[in-house]
Amino acid sequence: MVRIAQALFSIVVLVPAALCAGQAVSALYGAQGVSYAGVRQGGLGSCYFHASIAALARTYPDLLRGAIQQSGPETFVVSFATGAKEIVDLEDVQYAREHGFDHSDGLWVAVLLRGYGQATLRNALLASVAATSYPDTLKQLVTAMIQQNNLLLNAYDRAIRTTVEQSGSLNGTKLIETVDHEMSALGVPIMVRMQVNQFLGQQSFVETLAQQVQANGELFGAYRAIGQGGIVRRVLEAFGGKVSTVGFQADPQDLKPALRLIHSGKEPAVAGSRPTGGAESPAGDMNWWVPSHAYTVLDYDESTDMVTLRNPWGDHPGQDGVFQLRTVDFIRNYEFMNLASY
């Protein structure tokens, strides 16, 4: 136990919390500023996150703009409604962009994605530490390390992205091996890695972490993870929203009150499509349909009974991913809609 404590302490004290990219920050906001039209999902299966950010950008752009502060030439601070903050390094934002995780106009969406992903993983690691059977003094030490230092966080982030299956599940043995490799790449000495792995390799730690990753799979590259609709609620709540979920009933009239709130421009909303379905759009094609996918709900026209939606891909269907559906088709092909009030 003493050796493990010494190893963990060496990471807290000796390893720098951030690795600089050595470059100046590019433009944080693109030509469109904080706008839903500027949000474009990349190759990462992060539709629920991108659709939620687009919904917030449509209704409360100042809220998102205020959540990001540039704290240095190569760092940003992302602030959440709870008061928690995440320091985001330009290097990690550029990594996300270079690997196609985000194609938005400017860096701001990638900064938010990285900040939210860091916070999610940090909380998952803390919950996993709490699940171990080690003494409280040792738990307190590793908890402090996770809270104060991004090195282990970065190692786990990269390892999870490498090993996660498309269902969101993790192989514990492979994960531990990959984390060790990533710590080595980040300059952690072998003796320190061995002691850290002894602590973080405990079965209860790995099992709890796997459960947390499963619940947020798409943030870590699991395109077909189960139950990702919960991410919409958590993202909207992270920035201070009080979220309600609308269940779709057979009668379109049941949905009208929520759609009127969206039309007012004060309720960001995201809807998730069903695993199967599809219906012709008013244009007479099915090009809008993507199963188990999240869409930003932009507007509702009661005079025509049409719902306007946007695919966060930004180019499907047509220009900017915006299209319309009849309310009856909206209900038939979507299984939930989350709205937030601020």
N, C-alpha and C positions, 0 to 999 in steps of 0.2 A: 504493500500500500504506500509506503514511504517513497519508493522509486516512482510509482505512478504519479504521485503528487508532485515530485520534483520534475518529472517530464512535462506535466501539464503546466507547471509554473514557468518552465523555460519557454514555453510557447507564448504565454501571456506576457512575459517581460521582455524576451529577447527578439521575438520576431515582429517586424513592423506590421501594423494593422492594414496597410494598403500598399499595393505595388503600383508604382507610377507608370503611366503609359509613355511619358516622354514627348507628348504632343499637345498642342493647344486644342482647346475645345472647339469643335465646329459649331455652326449655328444651332442653338438649342431649338428654336422655332423656325419652321420653314416658311414659305411664302404665304401659307394659309393660316398661320398662327395656331392657336388652340381651337381646332374646328373638327367636327366629326368627319368632314370630307378629307381631312389630312391623315386620318387613322387608317392604316392598312396592315392587316395581319400578314405575317410571313409564313415560312415553312413550318414553324412550330405550331402544334395543334392548339393554339391559344385563342380560339374564337370567343370563348366566354369572357376572357379578359379584354380583348380588343373591342368587342361589341359593347361591353360595359363602359370602357373609357370613352368610346364614341358617343354613348348616350349621355355621359356627364359633360363631354365637350359641347354637345348640342344645347344643354340646358344651363350648365353652370361652368363655363370656361374659366372664370376667375378663380373658382375653387381649385381646379387642377393647376392653374398657373401659380397660385399661392402655395401649392404643395411642393413645388420644386424651387430650391435655392442653389445657386452656384456658389460653393464655398471656397473654391480655389480654381486654379487654371485647369485642373484635371479631376475635380471632384464635385459631386452634387449632394445635396441633402434632401431626401424625400420625407415629408412629414405626414403623419396619419392622425385621424381624429382622436385617437386615444392619447396623443402626446408622444407616442413612440416615433423615433426617427431612424432612418437608415442612410448611412454614408455610401454613396454609389460612386465607384471609380470609373473614369472615362474608359479605361482599358476593358472593363466588363461590358460597358455599353457598346463599344466598338466591336467587341467579340459577338454580341447579339446581332448587330447589324451585318457584320461580315459573314456570319453563318446563316443569314436569311431569316432570323427569328422575327424580325420586324421590318416592314417596308414603308413606314409612315413618313410623312413630310416633316423633316427635322428630327432631332434626337429625343424630343420630350416624351414620346410614348415609350421608347426603349428605356429611358431613365425611370419612368414609372413602373414599367414591367420588371426591370431589375430590382428596384426598390421593394416592390410588392413581393417578388420572388425571394429576395433575401429575408424579408420579414417572415414569410411563410416557412422557409427552411429553418431560420433561427428558432422560431417557436416550436417547430417539429423536433429539433435537436434538444431543446430544453425539456420538452415533454418526454423525450426518450431517456434523457438523463434521470429524470424523476422516477422513471419506471424501473431503474436498476436497483440491485440490492446492496450496493456499496454504502459505506458509512456516510452520514450527512456531511461531515467535514470534507470528504472527497467530492461529493456531489456539489457542494458549494463552490469548490475550486474550479471544477470543470464548467459549472454554470457561469461563473465569472469569466472564464476564458471565452465561452461562446458569446456572451453579452458584449465583451470588450474588444474582441479581436476577430477579424474576418478571415484569417488564414485557414482555420479548420472549416469554416463555412464555405470558402471557395473550394477546398478539397472535396467536400461532400457534394457540393453543387455539381462539380465537373464529373465526379464519380457516378452520381445518380443519373445524370444525363447520358452517360456511357452505358450503364447497366440496366436501366429501367426497361421493362417490357411494354408493349403497346397497350396492354391491359392495365398498366400502372403498377404491376407487381414487381418485387425485387428479389433477387437471389442473394441471401445474406452473405454467403461465403464469397461470392464474386464481388459483392459490394465492398467488403472489408479489404480484399486484395486490391481493388481499384482505388480505394481511398488511400491505402498505403503508397501506391504508385503516384497518386496526385500530390501527397505530402512530400514525397521525395522530389518531385518536379518543382515544388515550391521551396525546396531547400531545407526541409526538416531532417536532422541527422537520424541515422538508422536506429540508434539506441532509444531516442526519444519516440520514434514511430512505433517501435515494439511495445513500449510501455503504454502509449496512447491506445494502440489497438487492443491491448489487454483489457483496458477499461471499456472502450467503445465497441468491442466485439462481443460483449455480453448479450446473450440471446434476447433478453427482455428489451434491451436498447434497440437492437436491430428490428425486432418485431414491431415495436411501437413506431419506429421511424418508417417502416414499410407501410403501416396503416396510414400515417400522415401523408406519405407520398401518394398512396392510392387515392386519397380524398382530393388531392390537388394535382393529379397526374399530368394534365395538359401543360402545367407550368414547367414541367421537367421533361417534356418531349414525348409523353405518352398520348398518342393521337386518339386512341380508342378507350381511354380510361372510363370507368363506370361512374355515373353520378356527378359529372362535372358541372351540372347546373347549379350546384351549391356555390361554385366559384363566383357566379354573378352576385349572389347575395353578399358574399364576403368582401368582394371588391367594392360594391356600393356602400357597404357598412364601413369599410376601412377609411373612407373619406367623409364619414359623418352621416350617411343616410340612414333613415328608418325604412326598412324594406318590407313590402308586403308581396305575397305571391298570389296571383290570380289563377284559379283553376278554370280550365275551359270546359264549359257545359255545352249541351247540344243546342241550346237556344242562344243565338247571337245577341239577343237583347241583354243577356246577363253580363256581357262584356262591355256594353256601351258606357257605363259610368267610368270605368278605368280608361277607356279610349278617349273620353272627353277630357280627362285629366292630362293625358299625354298631349292632346291638341292645345291645351292651355300653355304648354311650353315650360311647365314647372315640375314635371315628373319625368325624370329619366327612366327609360324602360327597355328591357331586353327580353326577347322571346326565344325559346328553344324549340327547334323543329323535332318532330317525331322520328323514330328510327326508320319507319316506313311510311310511305304516302306519296304525296306529289299531286299537284293539280295544275291545270293550265292557267296561266296568268291571263289577264285581259288581252294581252298581245297575241295569245293563242299558242304559247309555247311553254315548256317546262324548264327552261334554262335557269330559272330562279332556284330550283329545288336542290338542297343539299341536306341529307338526313343527319340527325343528331348534331345539329349545328346551331350556333347562336347568332341572332340578328338584332340589330338596334331597331327599335320601333320609333320612327321619326314623327309620324303624324297620323291623324285620322280625319277624314272628310265625311261628316255626317250626311251631307246633301247627296253624296254619291255612294255612301256606305263602303268606302275604300280605305284600307290601311296601307300606309306607306312604310316600307321597311328598307333596311340597308344591310347587305352582306359585308362583314368586315374585311373580306378579301379586297374590296374596292374595285373589282373589275368583273363581277359576276352577279347578276347579269348586266350587261351593258355598262354604260359610263357611270363610274363611281359606285356600282353595286346597288343602286337605288331602284326599287320597283314597287308596284302596288298589287294588292290582292283584295278580293271581296272579303268582307268580314266572315262569311260562311266558309270560305276556303282557308282563311286564317285560322279559324277554330278547328277545322278538319285536319290541318297539317302541322299544328303546333300543340305542344303539350303543357307549356307553362309560360307565364309572363311575370317577371319581377319588376315592380315599380318602387322608386325610392322618393321619399320626401325629405327636404332639407330646410 
